[in-house]
């Protein structure tokens, strides 16, 4: 994907339209390679499925996808999966897919011409400049040298590839009442044209992490039967959830709570907001059939670019000084004079494991300020020998193959890639990265959602036990 102009949002949208996660490999770039039939032929013929994307001078982004090989032929090619698309219109995101309606005439690449979509053509990528008309021969003048037709579209002084095209959009593709003017402003003067190879993303034949074979009932029973290490005096293991606003901290508690309540719950406030919806420190109890489990999930305010957890507040949390329902004050951290301050906490009130909750979609674009806060928290945790994990949330949004079937999490090469990325970014082993999908749009429990949530919780309890064993040494 290096050097390509397509953004992650645009790639993700194309993947949804294609119907699966794919890797975008840049084959052709007009500003680098030039624009001519010969260049296109060298770059895109027999490369399998491709996306052609065009950026015009009005800020429109549009193009087409074909699932078959481009080949130079005088006949149209069949492709029932082809589509024309619009990603931006006048610089604004305005995504729209236009599926093929006449699959027999889906694409055409004639010798000496541009690749085309449809019989109209519905979309022609470029057209060579018209050959100048030869002047009428004078009676006594010698024969003029034959006029040579231009073989490429050249850039003007502003670096723009100028084209005069009049596509017949809607002839072979479903326009849905949209005109080509509403896709491109009828402007085919390009700042850039790119072609991407988009081979199918195959699921791994071997999972990137060994798949545990316990069924849901067994996993649930293991959590219900969990007891912290008795010799250190811990009654309930405490796991602190820390993450950016909207990463899914509160949603993770709701997901675990739902599993043991038997239905989807919303005890902790969740939703979309610019600022954290969590304004106080919460130590949540989880019950199974009214019986409290031997663990607590601690929720705190979300990290923001300019706001976040004061180091003094964080230290108080880790060391057990902060009481349940303590309201964070933007002006000052908790102190020994604060209401409810626990002056002599026991090991039972300290944090035994930290979970960094990170939205899988933010790994590529994590804010440096937020990353710096994570590192600061890590430093404080390491000083106290508190183990840390990463809860990789919204894992279903990494790829279409996982969104369509959550059981593919451990077989998705894209999930494996994001796990590697976030482990390197935060500086933890890959085995400490735990993929989860929280309840968000669902109204009923889902066995696969529950299974990955319980696997993550069990691993965190194991790390909490490590902290307790370390306190004995």
FENVENZI-V291984 format. One record per residue. N is the residue number from 1. RES is the residue in three letters. SS is DSSP state (hx for helix, st for strand, lp for the rest). Layout:
BEGIN
n = <N	N>
res = <RES	RES>
ss = <SS	SS>
END
This chain:
BEGIN
n = <1	2	3	4	5	6	7	8	9	10	11	12	13	14	15	16	17	18	19	20	21	22	23	24	25	26	27	28	29	30	31	32	33	34	35	36	37	38	39	40	41	42	43	44	45	46	47	48	49	50	51	52	53	54	55	56	57	58	59	60	61	62	63	64	65	66	67	68	69	70	71	72	73	74	75	76	77	78	79	80	81	82	83	84	85	86	87	88	89	90	91	92	93	94	95	96	97	98	99	100	101	102	103	104	105	106	107	108	109	110	111	112	113	114	115	116	117	118	119	120	121	122	123	124	125	126	127	128	129	130	131	132	133	134	135	136	137	138	139	140	141	142	143	144	145	146	147	148	149	150	151	152	153	154	155	156	157	158	159	160	161	162	163	164	165	166	167	168	169	170	171	172	173	174	175	176	177	178	179	180	181	182	183	184	185	186	187	188	189	190	191	192	193	194	195	196	197	198	199	200	201	202	203	204	205	206	207	208	209	210	211	212	213	214	215	216	217	218	219	220	221	222	223	224	225	226	227	228	229	230	231	232	233	234	235	236	237	238	239	240	241	242	243	244	245	246	247	248	249	250	251	252	253	254	255	256	257	258	259	260	261	262	263	264	265	266	267	268	269	270	271	272	273	274	275	276	277	278	279	280	281	282	283	284	285	286	287	288	289	290	291	292	293	294	295	296	297	298	299	300	301	302	303	304	305	306	307	308	309	310	311	312	313	314	315	316	317	318	319	320	321	322	323	324	325	326	327	328	329	330	331	332	333	334	335	336	337	338	339	340	341	342	343	344	345	346	347	348	349	350	351	352	353	354	355	356	357	358	359	360	361	362	363	364	365	366	367	368	369	370	371	372	373	374	375	376	377	378	379	380	381	382	383	384	385	386	387	388	389	390	391	392	393	394	395	396	397	398	399	400	401	402	403	404	405	406	407	408	409	410	411	412	413	414	415	416	417	418	419	420	421	422	423	424	425	426	427	428	429	430	431	432	433	434	435	436	437	438	439	440	441	442	443	444	445	446	447	448	449	450	451	452	453	454	455	456	457	458	459	460	461	462	463	464	465	466	467	468	469	470	471	472	473>
res = <UNK	UNK	UNK	UNK	UNK	UNK	UNK	UNK	UNK	UNK	UNK	UNK	UNK	UNK	UNK	UNK	UNK	UNK	UNK	UNK	UNK	UNK	UNK	UNK	UNK	UNK	UNK	UNK	UNK	UNK	UNK	UNK	UNK	UNK	UNK	UNK	UNK	UNK	UNK	UNK	UNK	UNK	UNK	UNK	UNK	UNK	UNK	UNK	UNK	UNK	UNK	UNK	UNK	UNK	UNK	UNK	UNK	UNK	UNK	UNK	UNK	UNK	UNK	UNK	UNK	UNK	UNK	UNK	UNK	UNK	UNK	UNK	UNK	UNK	UNK	UNK	UNK	UNK	UNK	UNK	UNK	UNK	UNK	UNK	UNK	UNK	UNK	UNK	UNK	UNK	UNK	UNK	UNK	UNK	UNK	UNK	UNK	UNK	UNK	UNK	UNK	UNK	UNK	UNK	UNK	UNK	UNK	UNK	UNK	UNK	UNK	UNK	UNK	UNK	UNK	UNK	UNK	UNK	UNK	UNK	UNK	UNK	UNK	UNK	UNK	UNK	UNK	UNK	UNK	UNK	UNK	UNK	UNK	UNK	UNK	UNK	UNK	UNK	UNK	UNK	UNK	UNK	UNK	UNK	UNK	UNK	UNK	UNK	UNK	UNK	UNK	UNK	UNK	UNK	UNK	UNK	UNK	UNK	UNK	UNK	UNK	UNK	UNK	UNK	UNK	UNK	UNK	UNK	UNK	UNK	UNK	UNK	UNK	UNK	UNK	UNK	UNK	UNK	UNK	UNK	UNK	UNK	UNK	UNK	UNK	UNK	UNK	UNK	UNK	UNK	UNK	UNK	UNK	UNK	UNK	UNK	UNK	UNK	UNK	UNK	UNK	UNK	UNK	UNK	UNK	UNK	UNK	UNK	UNK	UNK	UNK	UNK	UNK	UNK	UNK	UNK	UNK	UNK	UNK	UNK	UNK	UNK	UNK	UNK	UNK	UNK	UNK	UNK	UNK	UNK	UNK	UNK	UNK	UNK	UNK	UNK	UNK	UNK	UNK	UNK	UNK	UNK	UNK	UNK	UNK	UNK	UNK	UNK	UNK	UNK	UNK	UNK	UNK	UNK	UNK	UNK	UNK	UNK	UNK	UNK	UNK	UNK	UNK	UNK	UNK	UNK	UNK	UNK	UNK	UNK	UNK	UNK	UNK	UNK	UNK	UNK	UNK	UNK	UNK	UNK	UNK	UNK	UNK	UNK	UNK	UNK	UNK	UNK	UNK	UNK	UNK	UNK	UNK	UNK	UNK	UNK	UNK	UNK	UNK	UNK	UNK	UNK	UNK	UNK	UNK	UNK	UNK	UNK	UNK	UNK	UNK	UNK	UNK	UNK	UNK	UNK	UNK	UNK	UNK	UNK	UNK	UNK	UNK	UNK	UNK	UNK	UNK	UNK	UNK	UNK	UNK	UNK	UNK	UNK	UNK	UNK	UNK	UNK	UNK	UNK	UNK	UNK	UNK	UNK	UNK	UNK	UNK	UNK	UNK	UNK	UNK	UNK	UNK	UNK	UNK	UNK	UNK	UNK	UNK	UNK	UNK	UNK	UNK	UNK	UNK	UNK	UNK	UNK	UNK	UNK	UNK	UNK	UNK	UNK	UNK	UNK	UNK	UNK	UNK	UNK	UNK	UNK	UNK	UNK	UNK	UNK	UNK	UNK	UNK	UNK	UNK	UNK	UNK	UNK	UNK	UNK	UNK	UNK	UNK	UNK	UNK	UNK	UNK	UNK	UNK	UNK	UNK	UNK	UNK	UNK	UNK	UNK	UNK	UNK	UNK	UNK	UNK	UNK	UNK	UNK	UNK	UNK	UNK	UNK	UNK	UNK	UNK	UNK	UNK	UNK	UNK	UNK	UNK	UNK	UNK	UNK	UNK	UNK	UNK	UNK	UNK	UNK	UNK	UNK	UNK	UNK	UNK	UNK	UNK	UNK	UNK	UNK	UNK	UNK	UNK	UNK	UNK	UNK	UNK	UNK	UNK	UNK	UNK	UNK	UNK	UNK	UNK	UNK	UNK	UNK	UNK	UNK	UNK>
ss = <lp	lp	lp	lp	lp	lp	lp	hx	hx	hx	hx	hx	hx	hx	hx	hx	hx	hx	lp	lp	lp	st	lp	lp	st	st	st	st	st	hx	hx	hx	hx	lp	st	lp	hx	hx	hx	hx	hx	hx	hx	hx	st	lp	lp	lp	lp	st	st	st	st	st	st	st	lp	lp	lp	lp	st	st	st	st	st	st	lp	lp	lp	st	lp	lp	lp	lp	lp	lp	st	lp	lp	lp	lp	lp	st	st	st	st	st	st	st	lp	lp	st	st	st	st	st	st	st	st	st	lp	lp	hx	hx	hx	lp	st	st	lp	lp	lp	lp	lp	lp	lp	st	st	lp	lp	lp	lp	lp	st	st	lp	lp	lp	lp	lp	lp	lp	lp	lp	lp	lp	lp	lp	lp	lp	lp	lp	lp	lp	lp	lp	lp	lp	lp	lp	lp	lp	lp	st	lp	st	lp	lp	lp	lp	lp	st	lp	lp	lp	lp	lp	lp	lp	lp	lp	lp	lp	st	lp	lp	lp	lp	lp	lp	lp	hx	hx	hx	hx	lp	lp	lp	lp	lp	st	st	st	st	st	st	st	st	lp	lp	st	lp	lp	lp	lp	lp	lp	lp	lp	lp	lp	lp	lp	lp	lp	lp	hx	hx	hx	hx	hx	hx	hx	hx	hx	lp	lp	lp	lp	lp	hx	hx	hx	lp	lp	lp	lp	st	st	st	st	st	st	st	st	lp	lp	lp	lp	hx	hx	hx	hx	hx	hx	hx	hx	hx	hx	hx	hx	hx	lp	lp	lp	lp	lp	lp	lp	lp	lp	lp	lp	lp	lp	lp	lp	lp	lp	lp	st	st	st	st	st	st	st	st	st	lp	lp	st	st	st	st	st	st	st	st	st	lp	lp	lp	st	lp	lp	lp	lp	lp	lp	lp	hx	hx	hx	hx	hx	hx	hx	hx	hx	lp	lp	lp	lp	lp	lp	st	st	lp	lp	lp	lp	lp	lp	lp	lp	lp	lp	lp	lp	lp	lp	lp	lp	lp	lp	lp	hx	hx	hx	lp	lp	lp	st	st	st	st	st	st	st	hx	hx	hx	lp	lp	lp	lp	lp	hx	hx	hx	hx	hx	hx	hx	hx	hx	hx	hx	hx	hx	hx	hx	hx	lp	lp	lp	st	st	st	st	st	st	st	lp	hx	hx	hx	lp	lp	hx	hx	hx	hx	hx	lp	hx	hx	hx	hx	hx	hx	lp	hx	hx	hx	hx	hx	hx	hx	hx	hx	hx	hx	hx	hx	hx	lp	lp	lp	hx	hx	hx	st	st	st	lp	lp	lp	lp	lp	lp	lp	lp	lp	lp	lp	hx	hx	hx	hx	hx	hx	hx	hx	hx	hx	hx	hx	hx	hx	hx	hx	hx	hx	hx	hx	hx	hx	hx	hx	hx	hx	lp>
END
